[in-house]
Amino acid sequence: MSSNEAKIRVYLKEPIARINPDIYGHFSEHLGRCIYEGIWVGEDSPIPNTKGIRNDVVAAMRRMKPPVVRWPGGCFADDYHWENGIGQRNDRPRTINVHWGQVIETNEFGTHEFIEFCRTIGAEPYICGNVGSGSPKEMRDWVEYCNFPGDSTLARRRAANGHAEPFRIKYWGVGNENWGCGGNFTPEDYATEYRRFSTFLFDFKDAPLHLIACGPPGNDANWTHRFFEKLGGHRRMYGYAAHYYCGTSGTATEYTIDQWYQLIQRASYVESLVVQQRAIMDGYDPQRKIGLIIDEWGTWHPPAPGQVPQFLWQQNTIRDAIVAALTLDVFNRHADKVIMANIAQTINVLQAMILTEGEKMLVTPTGHVYAMYAPHQDGTSLKVSFEADSITLKDSNQSLFGLAGSASLKGNQLFLTVVNPSADTPLDATIFIYDGNVKEVSASVLTHSDIHAHNTFESPHAVIPVETKMDVTGASFHHVFQAASVTALTITIEFEDNQSTDDDNIGNKSILAEMSEFTEINSYNVTGKKPKILTIWSFKYEVESWREVLEQTLNYIFADNDEFVSILVKEYPHLINSDPDKLPVPKQLDNNYYFETNLPAKRIYDFCKQAFKSIGWPAEEWKVWTN
């Protein structure tokens, strides 16, 4: 079948925000074979392990660069009592996993084992506390046990259990799905519980807490409005966590082409959740001090034949990979809104990264997507547009995108990921790079001619990425995106003057090689330093005074972005105002607002750094240099 033509436009000079690595987070619950057999086999197991944790799983997870893992649930969390999972393993009580098959929970895998797993794979632990059947005291004691560095009884107990130093766990969820299995609360009742629990969760030395509240089921605007209304002025909260499962269409491995498209379309609705939930939150939190989190998401297929239904084991095909990729692309494109996301789940449950069977282990197509997309972590999300014919869905007035993806930049490395959801049609696309030239390109492509293809223990490499080098240069190039594919392009960029792509002028030269003759000014040496160069993201401006630094910074932030104007004017009315009479020595900005000019260097430096943080941009992307 001949390729259709499409266009992709990447705008290097239009940053969105830093992509928080935690967007690539994971979720591991005491459910089915996720923990037991998936992660934990015990120190006496014939399966190769280190301290009871599977070596093959650790190696596979490290390749995905997991930033954070959420545990112990899920619904399990609100019936879990942490003290059952510490101390000598043969002395731990045997309890019932009431939510997932009423199987016996041995509690062999508890707090110490979970944190050991996280540290081994390079991830931050995210512990979800028990609000449903627990108490503020129980969760407060868990925090002390993990984080207190002094000589309390709980700290001594931690030391006696093998860890004298505090764990310093920062991410703590205050309950899970409290609208359902976590207690069937109303939003108002949960807001009251959140205030109560969070009051007793204390920061200890070198261990400030990042508390996460339970958000809505799906894109439930009513829950969010009512929760924040009741919460009132209580704002001790790092994140607000929604859950979104796109469900299934057909089964995990058996579906028609129409069902292929139906599921992909349902997955794409997560973008509406991100945009609409953040908009609601902005009404209560205009400075965005509380981040949006989606800490459970993914496909949810019918129970697989031959598997225990309550264990939620499912196969994972190229369709699941498409779902994972398009969802991660949504989060990347909205890096100014999403601060964490956790796919469900890591191993042997739902949309897993890894499947195990005894000593056997394989990486699923979804797991390969996570490894492919890892370079996005900590990059700067860029504006990118996709022009391709939409796919009309059968028996429906709806359509599906023809191509979608995301782009990020680190130094001179552009990373572009693209999903072609078409079951049978490749797309020949021209990729335009605005404000830079391509020096070299490498591609990683995950696809298969069979849209039902998946990895099995007999054929564990049926669906794997294929790496290639591309011989292309210039301001644009062509690439054919295969049908039913996920593609990751690593593009080395050269920033040049006086170049153009279409009718846009290319901007400044790359600053990376030019700063060697300058010294960066920091908060400790700012006084008495005369600024020469201001760099914002990858753009350089010559300046002669600290007033010019402030003026250029504000003009850059406010360019075509009324939202950022509102945030900073509300937070700093004594420095930025629409009324010049309210400022001692005002000067007009490009957007007709005014800023105060009579400020010392240290005040300007600190304000600009804080302004970046206030609008959700990484402060390290703003720098001032002197010679």
C-alpha positions in Angstrom: 0.0 0.0 0.0 1.4 3.4 -0.9 2.3 5.9 1.8 0.2 9.0 2.5 2.0 12.3 3.0 2.1 14.1 6.3 4.0 17.0 8.0 5.5 17.4 11.4 6.7 20.7 12.6 9.0 21.1 15.7 9.5 24.5 17.1 12.8 24.7 19.0 12.1 28.2 20.2 8.7 27.5 21.8 9.3 25.6 25.0 6.4 24.4 27.1 8.0 23.2 30.4 10.5 20.7 31.8 9.2 17.1 31.5 9.2 15.8 35.1 10.8 12.4 35.0 8.1 11.2 37.4 5.7 11.2 34.5 7.3 7.9 33.6 6.4 6.4 37.0 5.2 2.9 37.8 2.7 1.2 40.2 3.1 -2.1 42.0 0.3 -3.5 44.1 -0.1 -6.6 46.2 -2.3 -8.1 43.5 -2.0 -11.4 41.7 1.6 -12.1 40.8 2.9 -8.5 40.7 4.8 -8.6 44.0 5.1 -12.3 44.7 6.9 -14.0 41.8 7.0 -10.7 39.9 9.4 -8.8 42.2 9.9 -11.0 45.2 10.9 -14.7 45.1 12.7 -14.9 48.5 16.3 -15.3 49.3 16.1 -19.1 49.1 14.6 -19.2 45.6 16.4 -21.0 42.8 15.4 -18.0 40.6 18.5 -15.7 40.6 17.9 -12.9 43.1 19.6 -10.4 45.4 18.1 -10.2 48.8 15.0 -11.9 47.5 14.4 -9.6 44.6 14.6 -11.0 41.1 17.8 -10.1 39.2 16.2 -10.4 35.7 13.4 -8.0 36.7 15.8 -5.5 38.1 18.0 -5.5 35.0 14.9 -5.0 32.7 13.5 -2.2 34.9 16.8 -0.4 34.9 16.7 -0.2 31.1 13.4 1.7 31.4 14.9 4.2 33.9 12.0 4.2 36.3 11.9 7.5 38.3 9.2 6.5 40.9 7.2 3.4 42.0 3.9 3.6 43.8 3.1 0.9 46.5 1.4 -1.0 48.1 -1.8 -0.1 46.3 -4.4 0.4 44.9 -7.3 -1.0 46.8 -4.8 -3.1 48.8 -3.4 0.1 50.4 -6.6 0.9 52.3 -6.6 -2.5 54.1 -2.8 -2.6 54.6 -1.3 -2.2 58.0 2.4 -1.4 57.6 3.6 -2.9 60.9 2.6 -6.3 59.6 5.4 -6.0 57.0 8.4 -5.3 59.1 10.6 -7.4 61.4 11.7 -11.0 61.0 9.8 -12.4 58.0 8.9 -15.7 59.6 7.3 -13.8 62.5 5.1 -11.6 60.3 1.4 -12.2 60.5 -0.5 -14.0 57.6 -3.4 -11.8 56.6 -6.0 -11.8 53.9 -5.8 -9.9 50.7 -9.6 -9.1 50.8 -9.7 -7.2 47.5 -7.8 -9.5 45.2 -9.0 -13.1 45.5 -9.0 -13.3 49.3 -5.6 -15.0 49.1 -3.2 -15.2 52.0 -0.8 -12.2 52.2 2.4 -13.4 53.9 3.7 -9.9 54.4 7.2 -11.1 53.4 7.4 -8.0 51.1 7.0 -5.0 53.3 8.5 -1.5 53.8 12.2 -2.5 53.8 11.8 -4.8 50.8 9.9 -2.3 48.8 12.5 0.5 49.4 15.3 -2.0 48.6 13.6 -2.7 45.3 13.2 1.0 44.5 16.8 1.8 45.4 18.0 -1.1 43.3 16.2 -0.1 40.2 17.0 3.7 40.7 13.5 4.8 41.6 12.0 7.0 44.3 9.5 5.2 46.6 5.9 6.5 46.6 4.0 5.0 49.6 0.3 5.1 49.6 -1.1 5.3 53.2 -4.2 3.7 54.6 -7.1 6.1 55.0 -10.0 3.7 54.5 -9.4 1.4 57.4 -6.4 3.1 59.1 -5.9 6.1 61.3 -3.9 9.3 61.3 -1.7 7.8 64.0 -0.9 4.7 62.0 0.2 6.7 59.0 2.0 9.3 61.1 4.0 6.4 62.8 4.8 5.0 59.3 6.3 8.3 58.3 8.3 8.5 61.6 9.5 5.0 61.2 10.8 5.7 57.7 12.1 9.3 58.1 13.0 10.3 61.6 16.8 10.5 62.1 16.8 10.7 65.9 16.6 8.3 68.8 12.8 7.6 69.0 11.4 4.2 69.6 10.2 3.8 66.0 13.6 4.9 64.7 15.3 2.4 66.9 12.9 -0.2 65.6 13.9 0.7 62.0 17.5 0.3 63.0 16.9 -3.0 64.6 15.3 -4.2 61.4 18.4 -3.4 59.5 18.4 0.3 58.5 19.9 2.7 61.0 19.8 5.6 58.6 16.3 7.1 57.8 14.9 6.2 54.4 13.8 9.8 53.7 10.7 8.9 51.7 9.2 12.0 50.2 6.2 10.8 48.3 3.2 9.9 50.4 -0.3 9.3 49.2 -3.1 10.1 51.6 -5.4 7.2 50.7 -6.3 5.6 47.4 -9.6 5.8 45.4 -11.4 7.1 48.5 -14.5 7.6 46.3 -14.6 3.8 46.0 -12.6 0.9 47.6 -10.8 3.4 49.8 -13.9 4.1 51.9 -16.7 5.3 49.6 -16.3 8.8 50.8 -18.1 11.8 49.4 -15.6 14.5 48.1 -16.5 16.6 51.2 -15.9 13.8 53.6 -12.6 12.9 52.0 -11.5 16.5 52.1 -12.1 16.5 55.8 -10.1 13.3 56.2 -7.3 14.7 54.1 -7.0 17.7 56.3 -7.0 15.6 59.4 -4.4 13.0 58.2 -2.1 15.6 56.6 -2.0 17.6 59.9 -0.2 14.7 61.6 2.2 13.9 58.8 5.4 15.7 59.8 8.5 16.8 57.9 11.6 15.5 59.6 15.2 16.7 59.0 16.3 16.3 55.3 12.9 14.6 54.6 10.2 17.1 53.5 7.0 15.3 52.6 5.3 15.6 49.2 1.7 14.7 50.1 -0.6 13.5 47.4 -4.4 13.6 47.6 -6.9 11.3 46.0 -8.4 12.8 42.9 -11.4 11.8 40.8 -12.3 8.6 39.0 -11.6 9.5 35.4 -12.4 13.1 34.4 -15.0 13.7 37.1 -15.3 17.5 37.4 -17.9 17.2 40.2 -15.5 15.4 42.5 -12.7 17.9 42.0 -14.9 21.0 42.5 -16.5 19.6 45.6 -13.2 18.4 47.1 -11.4 21.7 46.7 -14.4 23.7 47.8 -14.5 21.7 51.1 -10.7 21.7 51.4 -10.8 25.5 51.7 -7.5 27.2 52.4 -5.7 24.1 53.6 -3.0 23.7 50.9 -0.5 21.2 52.3 -0.5 19.2 49.2 2.1 18.4 46.5 -0.2 16.6 44.1 -3.8 15.7 43.3 -4.1 12.3 41.7 -6.7 11.2 39.2 -7.1 7.7 37.8 -7.9 6.9 34.2 -8.3 3.4 32.7 -9.3 3.4 29.0 -10.6 -0.2 29.4 -10.7 -2.5 26.4 -12.4 -3.3 23.1 -12.5 -7.0 22.3 -9.9 -8.8 24.5 -6.2 -8.4 25.1 -5.2 -10.3 22.0 -8.5 -10.8 20.0 -10.0 -7.7 18.4 -11.1 -6.5 15.0 -9.6 -3.5 13.2 -12.6 -1.4 14.4 -11.9 -2.5 18.0 -8.2 -1.6 17.5 -9.2 2.0 16.7 -11.9 2.1 19.5 -9.4 1.4 22.2 -6.8 3.8 20.9 -9.5 6.5 20.7 -10.5 5.9 24.3 -6.9 6.1 25.4 -6.6 9.5 23.7 -9.4 10.9 26.0 -6.8 11.2 28.7 -5.8 14.5 27.1 -9.3 15.9 28.0 -8.8 14.8 31.6 -5.4 16.6 31.8 -6.7 19.8 30.3 -10.0 20.0 32.1 -8.9 18.8 35.5 -6.0 21.3 35.5 -8.3 24.1 34.5 -10.6 23.3 37.4 -7.6 23.1 39.8 -6.4 26.5 38.4 -9.6 28.0 39.8 -8.6 27.0 43.3 -4.8 27.0 42.8 -3.9 29.6 40.2 -0.2 29.6 41.1 -0.1 25.8 40.4 1.5 24.9 43.7 -0.4 21.7 43.6 0.5 19.4 40.6 -1.8 17.2 38.6 -0.9 13.5 38.9 -2.4 10.5 37.1 -1.1 7.7 39.4 -3.1 4.9 37.8 -3.7 4.6 34.1 -3.7 2.0 31.3 -5.7 -0.7 29.5 -7.9 -3.1 31.4 -8.8 -6.2 29.4 -11.1 -9.1 30.3 -9.4 -11.9 32.4 -7.1 -14.1 30.3 -8.2 -17.7 29.8 -6.5 -20.0 32.2 -5.6 -17.2 34.7 -7.2 -16.4 38.0 -9.7 -13.7 37.1 -9.1 -11.7 40.3 -5.4 -11.5 39.5 -5.9 -9.2 36.5 -3.2 -10.9 34.4 -3.4 -9.9 30.8 -1.3 -10.2 27.6 0.2 -7.1 26.1 0.2 -6.5 22.3 1.4 -3.8 19.9 -2.0 -2.2 20.5 -1.1 -1.7 24.2 2.2 -0.2 23.1 0.3 2.3 21.0 -1.8 3.2 24.0 1.2 3.6 26.2 3.1 5.8 23.7 0.2 8.1 22.9 -0.6 8.6 26.6 3.1 9.4 27.4 3.1 11.9 24.5 0.0 13.6 26.0 1.8 14.0 29.3 4.9 15.3 27.5 2.9 17.8 25.5 1.3 19.0 28.8 4.4 19.0 30.9 3.3 22.3 32.3 0.3 20.5 33.8 1.3 16.9 34.7 4.0 16.3 37.4 3.7 12.5 37.8 2.0 9.5 36.3 2.1 5.8 37.2 1.1 3.2 34.7 -0.8 0.1 36.1 1.0 -2.1 36.7 4.7 -3.0 36.7 4.7 -6.8 36.5 2.0 -9.5 35.7 -1.0 -7.2 36.3 -3.0 -5.1 33.8 -0.8 -3.2 31.3 2.5 -4.6 32.6 6.0 -3.8 31.6 7.1 -7.3 32.4 5.6 -10.8 32.5 7.0 -13.7 34.5 6.3 -17.4 34.7 8.5 -19.2 37.2 12.1 -18.5 36.2 11.0 -17.1 32.8 10.7 -13.4 32.2 9.9 -11.2 29.2 9.5 -7.5 28.4 6.2 -6.6 26.9 5.7 -4.1 24.0 4.6 -1.6 26.6 7.9 -2.1 28.5 9.8 -1.5 25.3 7.9 1.8 24.9 9.1 2.9 28.3 12.7 2.2 27.4 12.3 4.0 24.1 10.7 7.1 25.7 13.2 7.4 28.6 15.3 10.1 26.9 12.3 12.5 27.3 12.8 12.5 31.0 14.0 15.9 32.3 14.0 17.3 28.8 12.3 20.6 27.8 9.0 19.9 26.1 8.6 21.7 22.8 5.7 22.8 20.7 5.1 20.3 17.9 2.4 20.1 15.4 1.2 17.1 13.3 -0.6 17.4 10.0 -2.0 14.1 8.7 -5.3 12.9 7.4 -7.6 11.7 10.2 -8.9 8.1 10.4 -12.7 7.9 10.1 -14.1 5.4 12.6 -16.6 2.9 11.2 -20.3 3.4 12.1 -19.4 6.6 13.8 -19.2 10.3 13.1 -15.9 10.4 15.0 -12.4 10.4 13.8 -8.9 9.5 15.2 -5.7 11.4 14.7 -3.5 10.4 11.8 -0.2 11.0 13.6 0.5 12.2 17.1 3.6 12.5 19.3 5.8 14.8 21.4 9.2 16.5 21.3 11.8 17.5 23.9 15.2 19.1 23.9 18.3 18.6 26.0 21.2 20.8 24.8 21.5 20.1 21.1 19.7 16.7 21.3 16.1 16.8 20.0 14.0 13.8 20.9 10.9 13.3 18.8 8.4 10.4 19.4 5.6 9.6 17.0 2.6 7.2 17.0 1.0 6.1 13.7 -2.2 4.4 14.9 -3.3 3.2 11.4 -3.7 -0.5 11.4 -2.6 -0.8 7.7 -1.2 2.5 6.3 2.3 3.8 6.6 2.7 7.6 6.4 5.5 9.4 4.6 6.1 12.6 6.7 8.2 15.6 6.2 9.7 16.8 9.5 10.5 20.5 9.7 12.8 21.7 12.4 12.3 25.4 13.0 15.3 27.3 14.4 17.9 24.7 13.7 19.5 22.3 11.3 19.7 18.5 11.5 23.2 17.0 11.8 22.4 13.4 12.4 19.4 11.2 13.1 18.9 7.7 14.6 15.5 5.9 14.8 14.1 3.3 17.1 10.9 1.7 15.7 8.4 -0.6 17.4 5.9 -2.2 15.1 4.7 -5.5 13.6 2.8 -6.6 10.5 0.2 -8.3 12.8 -1.7 -5.9 14.9 -2.3 -8.7 17.4 1.4 -9.4 17.9 2.8 -9.9 21.4 5.7 -11.5 23.2 5.3 -14.9 24.7 7.7 -17.1 26.8 8.2 -19.2 23.7 8.8 -16.2 21.5 9.9 -13.3 23.9 11.3 -11.1 21.1 8.4 -11.1 18.6 7.8 -7.4 19.2 11.0 -5.4 19.9 12.3 -2.1 18.7 14.6 -2.0 15.7 17.4 0.6 15.6 18.6 2.4 12.5 20.7 5.3 11.5 19.4 7.9 9.0 21.6 9.7 6.5 19.8 13.1 6.6 20.8 16.7 7.2 19.3 20.2 6.8 16.3 22.0 8.1 13.8 19.2 7.1 13.9 15.5 6.3 11.5 12.7 5.3 10.7 9.6 7.3 8.1 6.8 6.7 6.2 6.0 9.8 5.2 2.4 9.5 1.6 1.3 10.2 0.8 0.4 13.8 4.1 1.8 15.0 5.8 3.8 17.7 8.9 5.7 16.6 11.6 7.5 18.6 13.9 9.8 16.6 17.1 11.1 18.3 18.1 14.2 16.3 21.3 16.1 16.8 20.6 19.8 16.1 23.0 22.6 15.0 21.7 26.0 15.9 22.7 28.6 13.2 22.1 32.2 12.4 20.4 33.4 9.3 18.8 30.2 8.3 15.1 29.7 7.5 12.6 26.9 7.4 9.5 27.8 5.4 8.9 31.5 6.1 10.3 31.6 9.7 13.8 32.9 10.5 16.1 30.7 12.5 17.2 32.3 15.8 20.4 32.6 17.7 23.4 30.3 17.6 23.5 27.6 20.2 24.8 29.0 23.4 26.4 25.7 24.5 29.9 26.4 23.0 29.9 30.1 23.6 29.7 30.3 27.4 33.2 28.9 28.0 34.6 32.5 28.1 31.9 33.6 30.6 31.3 32.8 34.3 27.8 32.1 35.5 26.5 34.3 38.3 24.8 32.6 41.2 22.8 33.7 44.2 26.0 33.8 46.3 28.1 36.1 44.1 25.5 38.3 42.5 26.2 41.4 44.4 28.7 43.6 42.5 28.6 41.5 39.4 27.9 43.2 36.1 25.7 41.0 33.8 26.8 40.5 30.2 24.7 37.6 28.9 21.2 36.4 29.8 20.3 32.8 28.7 16.8 31.6 28.8 16.4 28.0 27.6 18.7 27.8 24.5 18.4 31.6 23.7 21.0 34.2 24.4 20.6 37.9 25.0 23.3 40.6 25.5 22.5 42.8 28.5 24.2 45.8 30.2 22.4 46.0 33.5 20.3 44.1 35.9 17.3 46.2 34.8 17.7 44.8 31.3 17.9 41.3 32.7 14.6 41.8 34.5 12.9 43.5 31.5 14.1 40.8 29.0 13.1 38.0 31.3 9.5 39.4 31.8 9.1 40.1 28.1 10.1 36.5 27.3 7.8 35.0 29.9 4.8 37.1 29.0 5.1 36.7 25.2 1.7 35.4 24.0 0.9 33.9 27.4 -1.8 35.7 29.4 -1.9 32.8 31.9 1.7 33.6 33.0 0.8 37.3 33.3 -2.1 36.5 35.6 0.1 34.2 37.8 2.9 36.7 38.3 0.8 39.8 38.6 -1.2 38.1 41.3 1.8 36.8 43.2 4.0 40.0 42.8 1.7 43.0 42.5 4.4 45.2 44.0 6.8 44.3 41.2 4.4 43.9 38.2 1.2 45.8 37.7 -1.1 47.2 35.1 -1.2 50.5 36.9 2.1 52.4 36.9 1.0 54.5 39.8 1.3 51.5 42.1 5.0 51.1 41.4 7.7 53.6 42.6 9.8 53.6 39.4 7.8 51.8 36.7 8.8 50.9 33.1 6.5 49.5 30.5 6.8 46.0 29.1 5.9 44.8 25.6 2.5 43.7 26.8 1.7 47.1 28.3 2.1 46.0 31.9 4.7 47.8 34.1 7.5 46.5 36.2 9.5 48.0 39.0 13.0 49.1 38.0 14.5 50.3 41.3 15.6 46.9 42.6 19.0 45.6 43.8 20.8 42.9 41.8 20.2 40.2 44.4 16.4 41.0 44.4 16.2 40.8 40.6 18.1 37.5 40.5 16.0 35.8 43.2 12.8 37.1 41.7 13.5 35.8 38.2 14.4 32.4 39.5 11.2 32.3 41.6 9.2 33.5 38.7 10.3 30.5 36.6 9.2 28.2 39.4 5.9 30.0 39.8 4.9 29.3 36.2 6.2 25.7 36.2 9.4 26.2 34.3 12.7 24.8 35.7 14.7 27.6 37.3 18.0 26.2 36.0 16.9 27.2 32.4 17.4 30.9 33.4 21.0 32.0 33.8 23.1 35.2 33.9 26.7 35.4 32.9 29.6 37.8 33.3 33.2 38.0 32.1 
